[in-house]
Amino acid sequence: MNENIEYKARSQFVSVLYRLKKNRLAMLGLAVLLIMAAVALCAGFIADYDKDVIGQDTANRLQGPSAEHWFGTDQFGRDVFARIVYGARISLTMSIIAMLIAVAIGAIIGAIAGFYGGFRDNILMRIMDILLAIPPMLMSISIVAALGQSMVNLLIALSIAYIPVFARVIRSSILSIKDQEFIEAAKCCGSSDRHIIFKHIIPNAIGPIIVQATLAMGSTILIIASLSFMGLGVQPPESEWGTMLYEGRDYLRQAPYLVLFPGTAITLAVISLNLLGDGLRDALDPRLKN
């Protein structure tokens, strides 16, 4: 019995992977993201943080792209390419952590609301509706402004902003599967509600969660960059992409590359995540198997 279940799960995974591979745009997005992730992980080998990222060299300020400085230098003589590389580490790491927190809390809230229903569902979903009524950007600005400017507070703001999204996704998935036969069989075998939720229901709803998390990460990167640009996110001299845009805005005519390169990095990251999310949504949709 267990071997048949494992075989079916493996077959479904192979089928999803095959359909994803057929989507060229999704694979392009995945390739770009893997390159960015690899560059972020190897940032310490690519450039020296103290020297190239935060160290100032006024003698070489505002130097255009060259063999020595691929993306040029900024107004303090710092290497723009090195700052973008370390900026990828900050943006990707913060977006991943924020999504993991939002998924974990949202999954618990959505699972409780969808599985038990009744007054629990009404109370939890009305709270989620209130949070959903506030746009994630506005929610993040309000929380960061109230708690203060720091990376931890920024992560808290992003997590709270996206918890209702994942709670809704989990709840809708659970409502569609909680009355199926394998759930009834688990109840008849004496399994606890906690065991059924975490061992049977949530794993079967993982597909929509992955798709929503991938798409939300693109929005999260935009919010991080926007808050940093407004002075509410990552603070200088940290090399976050939004902070680089803010610092380079005064040199747009003299050195447009100070805005061009970090803006391109943000665009590539967001578009790649959206392409991958769309591809995963299509690959996980059972109606598109043929």
Backbone as CSV, one residue per row, in Angstrom:
resi,resn,N_x,N_y,N_z,CA_x,CA_y,CA_z,C_x,C_y,C_z
1,MET,0.833,-1.204,0.000,0.000,0.000,0.000,0.866,1.251,0.000
2,ASN,1.842,1.280,0.921,2.740,2.436,1.002,3.540,2.597,-0.284
3,GLU,3.930,1.451,-0.888,4.705,1.526,-2.131,3.858,2.121,-3.253
4,ASN,2.558,1.765,-3.290,1.680,2.327,-4.316,1.509,3.828,-4.133
5,ILE,1.373,4.266,-2.874,1.227,5.700,-2.600,2.483,6.449,-3.013
6,GLU,3.668,5.879,-2.656,4.924,6.526,-3.027,5.096,6.568,-4.538
7,TYR,4.671,5.499,-5.223,4.787,5.473,-6.682,3.895,6.532,-7.317
8,LYS,2.657,6.664,-6.817,1.742,7.669,-7.354,2.280,9.079,-7.112
9,ALA,2.807,9.321,-5.917,3.362,10.641,-5.612,4.544,10.957,-6.518
10,ARG,5.395,9.939,-6.735,6.560,10.142,-7.607,6.119,10.371,-9.043
11,SER,5.088,9.648,-9.477,4.584,9.829,-10.838,3.984,11.218,-11.027
12,GLN,3.252,11.704,-10.016,2.678,13.044,-10.089,3.770,14.100,-10.138
13,PHE,4.821,13.911,-9.351,5.928,14.868,-9.349,6.618,14.891,-10.706
14,VAL,6.850,13.731,-11.286,7.476,13.658,-12.609,6.595,14.310,-13.661
15,SER,5.286,14.099,-13.557,4.357,14.694,-14.510,4.366,16.215,-14.409
16,VAL,4.368,16.727,-13.177,4.419,18.178,-12.980,5.730,18.737,-13.510
17,LEU,6.839,18.053,-13.223,8.147,18.513,-13.685,8.217,18.511,-15.209
18,TYR,7.613,17.500,-15.833,7.611,17.429,-17.298,6.839,18.595,-17.900
19,ARG,5.656,18.893,-17.334,4.868,20.003,-17.863,5.568,21.336,-17.626
20,LEU,6.276,21.452,-16.508,7.017,22.693,-16.231,8.156,22.870,-17.223
21,LYS,8.834,21.774,-17.564,9.941,21.860,-18.510,9.473,22.286,-19.896
22,LYS,8.247,21.958,-20.237,7.724,22.329,-21.552,7.419,23.828,-21.653
23,ASN,7.313,24.483,-20.515,7.044,25.926,-20.488,8.379,26.666,-20.552
24,ARG,8.718,27.180,-21.720,10.026,27.797,-21.907,10.195,29.073,-21.087
25,LEU,9.130,29.855,-20.984,9.237,31.089,-20.209,9.466,30.784,-18.721
26,ALA,8.788,29.755,-18.219,8.986,29.374,-16.821,10.415,28.891,-16.588
27,MET,10.941,28.118,-17.526,12.316,27.635,-17.385,13.315,28.778,-17.490
28,LEU,12.999,29.775,-18.339,13.859,30.955,-18.420,13.862,31.702,-17.091
29,GLY,12.680,31.878,-16.518,12.602,32.524,-15.212,13.341,31.754,-14.147
30,LEU,13.209,30.426,-14.155,13.919,29.592,-13.188,15.427,29.718,-13.362
31,ALA,15.896,29.741,-14.621,17.332,29.865,-14.882,17.878,31.190,-14.352
32,VAL,17.146,32.277,-14.590,17.589,33.592,-14.104,17.634,33.609,-12.579
33,LEU,16.623,33.028,-11.942,16.593,32.997,-10.481,17.721,32.153,-9.909
34,LEU,18.015,31.025,-10.554,19.118,30.184,-10.087,20.447,30.906,-10.213
35,ILE,20.620,31.660,-11.294,21.852,32.438,-11.469,21.961,33.497,-10.377
36,MET,20.851,34.204,-10.121,20.861,35.228,-9.064,21.151,34.615,-7.701
37,ALA,20.529,33.453,-7.431,20.755,32.793,-6.148,22.204,32.351,-6.009
38,ALA,22.786,31.805,-7.096,24.176,31.370,-7.063,25.113,32.558,-6.838
39,VAL,24.825,33.671,-7.515,25.648,34.880,-7.344,25.535,35.388,-5.910
40,ALA,24.316,35.384,-5.357,24.127,35.850,-3.987,24.867,34.961,-2.990
41,LEU,24.812,33.633,-3.208,25.501,32.714,-2.298,27.017,32.866,-2.372
42,CYS,27.514,33.199,-3.555,28.964,33.322,-3.750,29.437,34.764,-3.664
43,ALA,28.606,35.646,-3.079,28.966,37.065,-3.027,30.299,37.299,-2.317
44,GLY,30.572,36.517,-1.282,31.818,36.684,-0.542,33.049,36.342,-1.354
45,PHE,32.888,35.484,-2.377,34.012,35.138,-3.243,34.124,36.088,-4.429
46,ILE,33.032,36.765,-4.769,33.028,37.652,-5.928,33.626,39.016,-5.595
47,ALA,33.280,39.537,-4.425,33.750,40.876,-4.058,33.977,40.942,-2.562
48,ASP,34.853,41.850,-2.160,35.144,42.075,-0.750,34.142,43.076,-0.182
49,TYR,33.444,42.686,0.849,32.380,43.536,1.374,32.917,44.854,1.927
50,ASP,33.928,44.780,2.769,34.457,45.995,3.402,35.097,46.937,2.398
51,LYS,35.742,46.397,1.383,36.459,47.234,0.426,35.566,47.735,-0.698
52,ASP,34.805,46.839,-1.327,34.060,47.192,-2.538,32.624,47.633,-2.287
53,VAL,32.032,47.185,-1.191,30.609,47.439,-0.965,30.369,48.661,-0.082
54,ILE,31.067,48.744,1.052,30.853,49.864,1.972,32.075,50.771,2.088
55,GLY,33.222,50.306,1.598,34.429,51.135,1.654,34.379,52.265,0.625
56,GLN,34.839,53.435,1.006,34.798,54.594,0.122,36.157,54.837,-0.528
57,ASP,36.099,55.186,-1.807,37.304,55.500,-2.584,36.986,56.716,-3.453
58,THR,37.054,57.901,-2.867,36.626,59.119,-3.558,37.470,59.427,-4.787
59,ALA,38.662,58.887,-4.863,39.507,59.138,-6.035,38.923,58.493,-7.284
60,ASN,38.111,57.446,-7.112,37.514,56.729,-8.251,36.001,56.874,-8.287
61,ARG,35.481,57.982,-7.766,34.034,58.168,-7.730,33.472,58.449,-9.122
62,LEU,32.257,57.899,-9.355,31.517,58.125,-10.590,32.313,57.734,-11.839
63,GLN,33.018,56.619,-11.730,33.713,56.069,-12.890,32.740,55.188,-13.674
64,GLY,32.697,55.339,-14.990,31.793,54.554,-15.816,32.179,53.084,-15.855
65,PRO,31.316,52.249,-16.416,31.631,50.815,-16.533,32.955,50.586,-17.261
66,SER,33.755,49.666,-16.723,35.069,49.370,-17.302,35.440,47.942,-16.947
67,ALA,36.619,47.524,-17.408,37.084,46.170,-17.110,37.330,45.995,-15.619
68,GLU,37.741,47.060,-14.949,38.010,46.983,-13.507,36.719,47.042,-12.696
69,HIS,35.817,47.911,-13.106,34.520,48.045,-12.441,33.438,47.836,-13.500
70,TRP,32.888,46.622,-13.546,31.981,46.236,-14.624,30.777,47.157,-14.731
71,PHE,30.227,47.561,-13.599,29.048,48.432,-13.588,29.391,49.846,-13.144
72,GLY,30.674,50.181,-13.116,31.101,51.509,-12.700,31.169,51.653,-11.189
73,THR,31.370,52.888,-10.737,31.425,53.200,-9.308,30.419,54.295,-8.999
74,ASP,30.020,54.357,-7.731,29.021,55.353,-7.343,29.683,56.630,-6.840
75,GLN,28.912,57.484,-6.202,29.408,58.788,-5.770,30.435,58.693,-4.648
76,PHE,30.555,57.533,-4.034,31.555,57.327,-2.984,32.702,56.432,-3.454
77,GLY,32.721,56.101,-4.733,33.774,55.246,-5.262,33.547,53.770,-5.007
78,ARG,32.353,53.382,-4.586,32.068,51.972,-4.314,31.680,51.262,-5.603
79,ASP,32.079,50.010,-5.717,31.831,49.234,-6.926,30.347,48.882,-7.029
80,VAL,29.689,49.310,-8.108,28.258,49.104,-8.275,27.933,47.626,-8.466
81,PHE,28.775,46.904,-9.213,28.526,45.476,-9.430,28.566,44.720,-8.105
82,ALA,29.542,45.024,-7.260,29.643,44.356,-5.962,28.429,44.673,-5.096
83,ARG,27.970,45.900,-5.151,26.803,46.281,-4.351,25.533,45.590,-4.851
84,ILE,25.399,45.419,-6.153,24.239,44.705,-6.689,24.286,43.230,-6.293
85,VAL,25.481,42.640,-6.307,25.626,41.238,-5.909,25.209,41.045,-4.459
86,TYR,25.687,41.908,-3.561,25.297,41.799,-2.157,23.846,42.222,-1.959
87,GLY,23.352,43.113,-2.831,21.944,43.479,-2.771,21.038,42.314,-3.107
88,ALA,21.486,41.452,-4.026,20.712,40.248,-4.347,20.589,39.353,-3.119
89,ARG,21.654,39.259,-2.356,21.610,38.440,-1.139,20.564,38.979,-0.165
90,ILE,20.522,40.302,0.020,19.560,40.905,0.949,18.128,40.734,0.450
91,SER,17.879,41.100,-0.803,16.515,41.076,-1.333,15.951,39.661,-1.379
92,LEU,16.726,38.713,-1.913,16.237,37.344,-2.026,16.052,36.697,-0.655
93,THR,17.012,36.925,0.243,16.920,36.321,1.572,15.722,36.851,2.338
94,MET,15.529,38.164,2.308,14.414,38.752,3.046,13.075,38.320,2.468
95,SER,12.978,38.246,1.146,11.711,37.825,0.537,11.407,36.369,0.867
96,ILE,12.425,35.515,0.863,12.212,34.095,1.191,11.789,33.932,2.642
97,ILE,12.491,34.611,3.558,12.155,34.496,4.982,10.749,35.019,5.253
98,ALA,10.424,36.166,4.654,9.088,36.742,4.848,8.006,35.790,4.352
99,MET,8.236,35.159,3.200,7.238,34.231,2.656,7.125,32.976,3.524
100,LEU,8.236,32.478,4.050,8.179,31.296,4.906,7.372,31.573,6.165
101,ILE,7.589,32.750,6.765,6.828,33.115,7.963,5.349,33.261,7.630
102,ALA,5.053,33.955,6.531,3.660,34.166,6.133,2.978,32.842,5.812
103,VAL,3.684,31.942,5.130,3.113,30.633,4.791,2.836,29.822,6.047
104,ALA,3.793,29.811,6.989,3.632,29.010,8.206,2.436,29.489,9.026
105,ILE,2.347,30.789,9.264,1.242,31.320,10.069,-0.071,31.260,9.288
106,GLY,-0.021,31.628,8.012,-1.235,31.587,7.196,-1.780,30.182,7.043
107,ALA,-0.887,29.186,6.944,-1.334,27.800,6.815,-2.075,27.344,8.066
108,ILE,-1.568,27.714,9.227,-2.228,27.320,10.479,-3.602,27.981,10.593
109,ILE,-3.656,29.286,10.298,-4.937,30.001,10.389,-5.939,29.445,9.381
110,GLY,-5.496,29.271,8.131,-6.387,28.753,7.099,-6.837,27.334,7.375
111,ALA,-5.923,26.515,7.926,-6.275,25.123,8.225,-7.320,25.044,9.322
112,ILE,-7.156,25.840,10.365,-8.136,25.834,11.460,-9.496,26.323,10.969
113,ALA,-9.467,27.417,10.183,-10.728,27.983,9.695,-11.429,27.024,8.742
114,GLY,-10.698,26.408,7.820,-11.314,25.534,6.843,-11.735,24.194,7.401
115,PHE,-10.962,23.653,8.350,-11.252,22.313,8.864,-12.406,22.327,9.861
116,TYR,-12.414,23.301,10.768,-13.442,23.319,11.813,-14.691,24.089,11.387
117,GLY,-14.511,25.156,10.595,-15.659,25.941,10.163,-16.338,26.632,11.335
118,GLY,-17.616,26.937,11.181,-18.383,27.533,12.262,-17.877,28.888,12.698
119,PHE,-17.947,29.134,14.017,-17.566,30.443,14.546,-16.064,30.688,14.411
120,ARG,-15.255,29.605,14.460,-13.809,29.785,14.266,-13.527,30.342,12.876
121,ASP,-14.176,29.766,11.905,-14.012,30.224,10.520,-14.447,31.678,10.379
122,ASN,-15.593,32.024,10.947,-16.103,33.387,10.828,-15.171,34.397,11.477
123,ILE,-14.703,34.103,12.668,-13.839,35.052,13.379,-12.506,35.221,12.655
124,LEU,-11.859,34.096,12.329,-10.534,34.173,11.696,-10.611,34.824,10.319
125,MET,-11.605,34.467,9.533,-11.694,35.024,8.179,-12.097,36.491,8.181
126,ARG,-12.891,36.925,9.174,-13.209,38.352,9.237,-11.961,39.156,9.597
127,ILE,-11.109,38.607,10.445,-9.839,39.275,10.748,-8.965,39.327,9.500
128,MET,-8.925,38.228,8.753,-8.148,38.209,7.513,-8.721,39.187,6.488
129,ASP,-10.040,39.326,6.454,-10.669,40.271,5.530,-10.248,41.707,5.849
130,ILE,-10.164,42.007,7.135,-9.724,43.351,7.539,-8.308,43.613,7.061
131,LEU,-7.432,42.611,7.232,-6.042,42.778,6.792,-5.943,42.830,5.273
132,LEU,-6.785,42.048,4.589,-6.762,42.049,3.124,-7.260,43.365,2.541
133,ALA,-8.065,44.094,3.308,-8.577,45.373,2.822,-7.477,46.424,2.716
134,ILE,-6.355,46.188,3.390,-5.229,47.132,3.351,-4.196,46.603,2.358
135,PRO,-3.826,47.361,1.343,-2.806,46.900,0.383,-1.498,46.548,1.089
136,PRO,-0.790,45.514,0.608,0.465,45.109,1.265,1.477,46.243,1.415
137,MET,1.581,47.109,0.410,2.520,48.222,0.496,2.154,49.159,1.638
138,LEU,0.877,49.540,1.706,0.424,50.440,2.763,0.556,49.790,4.130
139,MET,0.243,48.502,4.201,0.392,47.772,5.459,1.849,47.772,5.917
140,SER,2.765,47.517,4.988,4.190,47.483,5.320,4.687,48.849,5.773
141,ILE,4.266,49.895,5.065,4.675,51.252,5.446,4.189,51.576,6.861
142,SER,2.939,51.234,7.163,2.367,51.548,8.471,3.096,50.809,9.589
143,ILE,3.372,49.521,9.378,4.024,48.726,10.425,5.459,49.183,10.644
144,VAL,6.198,49.410,9.551,7.588,49.861,9.692,7.644,51.238,10.345
145,ALA,6.729,52.117,9.966,6.707,53.449,10.572,6.386,53.377,12.063
146,ALA,5.557,52.412,12.455,5.177,52.280,13.860,6.267,51.598,14.690
147,LEU,6.894,50.563,14.122,7.889,49.791,14.872,9.294,50.359,14.773
148,GLY,9.576,51.112,13.708,10.924,51.642,13.514,11.612,50.978,12.334
149,GLN,12.673,51.619,11.855,13.366,51.158,10.660,14.440,50.142,11.031
150,SER,14.217,48.899,10.614,15.197,47.831,10.787,14.795,46.667,9.901
151,MET,15.738,45.773,9.630,15.435,44.614,8.799,14.433,43.692,9.472
152,VAL,14.527,43.555,10.794,13.601,42.688,11.520,12.184,43.222,11.415
153,ASN,12.013,44.521,11.621,10.685,45.128,11.513,10.151,45.049,10.089
154,LEU,11.039,45.155,9.112,10.625,45.022,7.717,10.122,43.614,7.438
155,LEU,10.796,42.604,7.981,10.350,41.226,7.819,8.996,41.004,8.489
156,ILE,8.818,41.587,9.684,7.537,41.476,10.381,6.422,42.097,9.548
157,ALA,6.709,43.268,8.978,5.703,43.965,8.170,5.316,43.154,6.940
158,LEU,6.308,42.627,6.243,6.028,41.840,5.039,5.268,40.565,5.375
159,SER,5.637,39.922,6.468,4.956,38.687,6.860,3.497,38.942,7.187
160,ILE,3.233,39.980,7.982,1.859,40.290,8.349,1.035,40.657,7.119
161,ALA,1.650,41.366,6.179,0.934,41.804,4.981,0.467,40.631,4.130
162,TYR,1.222,39.504,4.149,0.888,38.381,3.271,0.280,37.186,3.995
163,ILE,0.175,37.232,5.308,-0.483,36.139,6.038,-1.920,35.921,5.568
164,PRO,-2.740,36.986,5.405,-4.128,36.758,4.949,-4.220,36.091,3.579
165,VAL,-3.271,36.388,2.696,-3.285,35.794,1.358,-3.159,34.281,1.449
166,PHE,-2.189,33.811,2.224,-1.970,32.370,2.337,-3.060,31.704,3.181
167,ALA,-3.595,32.415,4.155,-4.703,31.852,4.933,-5.896,31.576,4.034
168,ARG,-6.189,32.497,3.114,-7.291,32.302,2.170,-7.021,31.124,1.223
169,VAL,-5.789,31.041,0.728,-5.440,29.960,-0.192,-5.580,28.604,0.498
170,ILE,-5.057,28.497,1.713,-5.130,27.231,2.453,-6.574,26.884,2.765
171,ARG,-7.346,27.863,3.194,-8.747,27.604,3.556,-9.531,27.079,2.353
172,SER,-9.361,27.720,1.199,-10.103,27.272,0.022,-9.687,25.871,-0.405
173,SER,-8.395,25.558,-0.276,-7.923,24.214,-0.623,-8.483,23.169,0.334
174,ILE,-8.524,23.513,1.615,-9.009,22.565,2.614,-10.505,22.310,2.447
175,LEU,-11.254,23.352,2.140,-12.688,23.177,1.941,-12.992,22.217,0.792
176,SER,-12.069,22.147,-0.176,-12.302,21.279,-1.334,-11.880,19.831,-1.089
177,ILE,-11.094,19.578,-0.032,-10.599,18.218,0.171,-10.973,17.626,1.533
178,LYS,-11.513,18.424,2.452,-11.710,17.905,3.812,-12.817,16.847,3.890
179,ASP,-13.696,16.823,2.902,-14.791,15.833,2.910,-14.497,14.636,2.015
180,GLN,-13.283,14.529,1.518,-12.957,13.405,0.661,-12.764,12.129,1.482
181,GLU,-12.719,11.004,0.780,-12.758,9.703,1.457,-11.532,9.449,2.330
182,PHE,-10.347,9.896,1.879,-9.154,9.581,2.680,-9.155,10.356,4.000
183,ILE,-9.821,11.521,4.052,-9.950,12.244,5.312,-10.917,11.512,6.238
184,GLU,-12.025,11.038,5.674,-12.986,10.257,6.462,-12.341,8.979,6.988
185,ALA,-11.506,8.355,6.158,-10.817,7.134,6.594,-9.865,7.431,7.746
186,ALA,-9.168,8.561,7.686,-8.263,8.930,8.767,-9.023,9.181,10.059
187,LYS,-10.217,9.792,9.951,-11.033,10.013,11.140,-11.511,8.697,11.727
188,CYS,-11.904,7.759,10.861,-12.371,6.454,11.334,-11.265,5.654,12.016
189,CYS,-10.019,5.900,11.591,-8.881,5.201,12.205,-8.468,5.814,13.535
190,GLY,-9.149,6.882,13.951,-8.864,7.498,15.235,-7.788,8.563,15.206
191,SER,-7.424,9.047,14.031,-6.406,10.088,13.946,-6.924,11.386,14.550
192,SER,-6.054,12.098,15.232,-6.445,13.368,15.842,-6.609,14.434,14.765
193,ASP,-7.321,15.491,15.118,-7.509,16.591,14.175,-6.165,17.197,13.766
194,ARG,-5.258,17.324,14.735,-3.936,17.884,14.438,-3.196,17.018,13.432
195,HIS,-3.254,15.703,13.624,-2.586,14.775,12.709,-3.196,14.862,11.313
196,ILE,-4.508,14.943,11.231,-5.170,15.022,9.924,-4.800,16.307,9.207
197,ILE,-4.767,17.421,9.943,-4.470,18.721,9.320,-3.053,18.761,8.786
198,PHE,-2.082,18.345,9.616,-0.675,18.506,9.242,-0.127,17.349,8.409
199,LYS,-0.747,16.180,8.468,-0.241,15.022,7.741,-1.012,14.718,6.458
200,HIS,-2.242,15.173,6.390,-3.075,14.822,5.240,-3.565,16.042,4.460
201,ILE,-4.075,17.055,5.174,-4.723,18.173,4.478,-3.708,19.159,3.911
202,ILE,-2.827,19.689,4.758,-1.864,20.698,4.291,-0.945,20.154,3.194
203,PRO,-0.398,18.918,3.315,0.430,18.406,2.208,-0.316,18.331,0.876
204,ASN,-1.617,18.083,0.907,-2.388,18.023,-0.336,-2.723,19.408,-0.880
205,ALA,-2.492,20.428,-0.073,-2.739,21.800,-0.524,-1.430,22.530,-0.817
206,ILE,-0.325,21.800,-0.893,0.984,22.437,-1.046,1.161,23.074,-2.411
207,GLY,0.486,22.536,-3.435,0.627,23.080,-4.780,0.228,24.544,-4.876
208,PRO,-1.017,24.898,-4.504,-1.402,26.317,-4.527,-0.532,27.196,-3.647
209,ILE,-0.031,26.643,-2.547,0.834,27.433,-1.664,2.122,27.802,-2.383
210,ILE,2.732,26.839,-3.064,3.979,27.094,-3.767,3.790,28.143,-4.853
211,VAL,2.695,28.015,-5.601,2.425,28.978,-6.673,2.236,30.378,-6.096
212,GLN,1.416,30.493,-5.049,1.149,31.807,-4.458,2.405,32.396,-3.833
213,ALA,3.229,31.554,-3.207,4.462,32.047,-2.593,5.429,32.567,-3.646
214,THR,5.524,31.857,-4.760,6.418,32.292,-5.836,5.989,33.642,-6.400
215,LEU,4.687,33.795,-6.635,4.182,35.062,-7.159,4.315,36.179,-6.136
216,ALA,4.076,35.851,-4.859,4.156,36.879,-3.812,5.594,37.341,-3.575
217,MET,6.557,36.478,-3.823,7.958,36.879,-3.634,8.333,38.028,-4.556
218,GLY,7.795,38.023,-5.790,8.063,39.138,-6.692,7.539,40.444,-6.132
219,SER,6.313,40.413,-5.605,5.742,41.614,-4.991,6.534,42.023,-3.752
220,THR,7.035,41.035,-3.012,7.812,41.334,-1.811,9.106,42.059,-2.156
221,ILE,9.783,41.618,-3.205,11.015,42.291,-3.621,10.722,43.736,-4.010
222,LEU,9.600,43.962,-4.697,9.215,45.328,-5.063,8.941,46.174,-3.819
223,ILE,8.269,45.595,-2.831,7.959,46.338,-1.602,9.245,46.670,-0.841
224,ILE,10.164,45.705,-0.755,11.436,45.956,-0.074,12.186,47.098,-0.749
225,ALA,12.258,47.055,-2.084,12.948,48.106,-2.823,12.236,49.446,-2.655
226,SER,10.909,49.440,-2.677,10.151,50.690,-2.548,10.333,51.305,-1.165
227,LEU,10.262,50.487,-0.119,10.448,51.004,1.232,11.864,51.528,1.429
228,SER,12.842,50.836,0.867,14.221,51.309,0.962,14.396,52.622,0.212
229,PHE,13.731,52.741,-0.932,13.803,53.982,-1.703,13.199,55.138,-0.911
230,MET,12.157,54.869,-0.124,11.517,55.914,0.667,12.207,56.151,2.001
231,GLY,13.253,55.363,2.283,13.973,55.542,3.534,13.398,54.775,4.699
232,LEU,12.463,53.841,4.446,11.827,53.071,5.506,12.300,51.626,5.549
233,GLY,13.151,51.238,4.622,13.599,49.850,4.551,15.038,49.688,5.002
234,VAL,15.814,49.021,4.164,17.224,48.791,4.465,17.967,50.123,4.399
235,GLN,18.727,50.403,5.432,19.387,51.699,5.543,20.819,51.652,5.017
236,PRO,21.302,52.763,4.421,22.708,52.842,3.996,23.614,52.627,5.206
237,PRO,24.827,52.098,5.006,25.468,51.805,3.708,25.174,50.414,3.150
238,GLU,24.159,49.697,3.701,23.815,48.378,3.167,23.423,48.509,1.688
239,SER,23.788,47.519,0.911,23.625,47.614,-0.550,22.350,46.911,-1.003
240,GLU,21.209,47.486,-0.665,19.935,46.958,-1.154,19.573,47.696,-2.433
241,TRP,18.887,47.017,-3.347,18.625,47.592,-4.671,17.825,48.886,-4.586
242,GLY,16.814,48.943,-3.743,16.034,50.159,-3.591,16.856,51.296,-3.016
243,THR,17.732,50.981,-2.075,18.623,52.000,-1.512,19.567,52.543,-2.581
244,MET,20.044,51.668,-3.466,20.913,52.107,-4.561,20.172,53.038,-5.510
245,LEU,18.911,52.743,-5.784,18.107,53.639,-6.621,17.948,55.002,-5.959
246,TYR,17.723,55.003,-4.662,17.560,56.262,-3.931,18.839,57.092,-3.969
247,GLU,19.973,56.435,-3.768,21.239,57.156,-3.753,21.648,57.634,-5.145
248,GLY,21.222,56.920,-6.200,21.635,57.279,-7.550,20.712,58.247,-8.250
249,ARG,19.587,58.598,-7.614,18.607,59.455,-8.291,19.160,60.855,-8.572
250,ASP,20.069,61.346,-7.724,20.627,62.689,-7.914,21.675,62.741,-9.022
251,TYR,22.092,61.568,-9.507,23.132,61.522,-10.531,22.593,60.891,-11.811
252,LEU,21.280,61.043,-12.037,20.643,60.383,-13.164,21.211,60.849,-14.500
253,ARG,21.501,62.145,-14.646,22.061,62.644,-15.899,23.556,62.405,-15.984
254,GLN,24.239,62.576,-14.884,25.694,62.434,-14.898,26.128,60.970,-14.971
255,ALA,25.455,60.123,-14.244,25.822,58.697,-14.197,24.553,57.851,-14.168
256,PRO,23.878,57.712,-15.311,22.598,56.972,-15.337,22.737,55.507,-14.968
257,TYR,23.930,54.943,-15.067,24.114,53.526,-14.736,23.854,53.254,-13.254
258,LEU,23.942,54.293,-12.404,23.673,54.107,-10.978,22.219,53.720,-10.730
259,VAL,21.336,54.086,-11.635,19.926,53.727,-11.547,19.599,52.559,-12.474
260,LEU,20.265,52.516,-13.615,19.970,51.505,-14.630,20.226,50.091,-14.125
261,PHE,21.387,49.851,-13.536,21.756,48.481,-13.164,20.929,47.940,-11.988
262,PRO,20.756,48.676,-10.875,19.879,48.131,-9.818,18.428,48.019,-10.259
263,GLY,17.969,48.958,-11.104,16.608,48.855,-11.623,16.427,47.618,-12.485
264,THR,17.456,47.302,-13.284,17.408,46.092,-14.111,17.395,44.839,-13.249
265,ALA,18.155,44.851,-12.156,18.179,43.696,-11.254,16.802,43.458,-10.637
266,ILE,16.145,44.528,-10.198,14.795,44.400,-9.637,13.830,43.852,-10.687
267,THR,13.908,44.408,-11.896,13.015,43.984,-12.975,13.207,42.512,-13.312
268,LEU,14.454,42.082,-13.445,14.724,40.689,-13.774,14.220,39.746,-12.689
269,ALA,14.445,40.110,-11.432,14.010,39.247,-10.333,12.492,39.114,-10.302
270,VAL,11.791,40.232,-10.445,10.328,40.208,-10.362,9.734,39.464,-11.559
271,ILE,10.209,39.769,-12.765,9.686,39.097,-13.957,9.971,37.598,-13.901
272,SER,11.156,37.210,-13.466,11.512,35.790,-13.382,10.602,35.052,-12.406
273,LEU,10.331,35.665,-11.249,9.445,35.038,-10.275,8.023,34.918,-10.815
274,ASN,7.565,35.932,-11.526,6.220,35.869,-12.103,6.125,34.798,-13.186
275,LEU,7.167,34.695,-14.026,7.169,33.669,-15.062,7.182,32.275,-14.454
276,LEU,7.999,32.092,-13.419,8.062,30.787,-12.758,6.745,30.474,-12.066
277,GLY,6.155,31.465,-11.406,4.875,31.246,-10.743,3.776,30.868,-11.718
278,ASP,3.725,31.561,-12.865,2.730,31.209,-13.887,2.957,29.798,-14.410
279,GLY,4.241,29.435,-14.612,4.547,28.094,-15.089,4.173,27.024,-14.083
280,LEU,4.431,27.276,-12.802,4.051,26.310,-11.764,2.540,26.176,-11.664
281,ARG,1.840,27.283,-11.800,0.377,27.226,-11.758,-0.165,26.357,-12.883
282,ASP,0.385,26.524,-14.080,-0.073,25.709,-15.212,0.330,24.242,-15.040
283,ALA,1.550,24.002,-14.511,2.023,22.628,-14.361,1.251,21.876,-13.279
284,LEU,0.806,22.580,-12.247,0.093,21.942,-11.154,-1.411,21.848,-11.384
285,ASP,-1.893,22.473,-12.463,-3.323,22.433,-12.769,-3.655,21.098,-13.431
286,PRO,-4.430,20.251,-12.779,-4.744,18.927,-13.367,-5.533,19.011,-14.664
287,ARG,-6.178,20.128,-14.906,-6.957,20.271,-16.138,-6.068,20.440,-17.367
288,LEU,-4.761,20.697,-17.150,-3.848,20.922,-18.258,-2.919,19.734,-18.488
289,LYS,-3.250,18.577,-17.989,-2.386,17.412,-18.124,-2.171,17.010,-19.577
290,ASN,-3.149,17.238,-20.402,-3.029,16.815,-21.813,-2.546,17.932,-22.711
